[in-house]
Amino acid sequence: MPNASVCGARGVFTDADGAEYLKVSVVSIPEKGKANKELLSFLAKRLKTAKSNFEIISERCKRILIKGIDAVQAAEILRQGE
C-alpha cells in the first residue's frame, strides 16, 4: 500500500483463492520503484536479513509476490518486533 502516512505491516489476509498474503504500507509513492525499494528495505530490516534475499517476481493489482518470504512466518516475526 504505497502513499501511507507510516511504513508498517498491516497483517495477514486471505484472498478469494485462499492464498495468504502480508499487507504492508509504505510511505513512498509508486514511482520509479521507490515504493518497492522501501518495501524490501522494511522487510529486510524487520526480518533481520539482507535485501538481496528478496526478489520481486510479479506485481498485479497492488499486490507484489516476493520470492523468499512466507506471509504467515513474516507476519509473526513482524508482530514480535512491534
Secondary structure, 3 states (H helix, E strand, C coil): CCCCCCCEEEEEEECCCCCEEEEEECCCCCCCCHHHHHHHHHHHHHCCCCHHHCEEEEEECCEEEEECCCHHHHHHHHHHCC
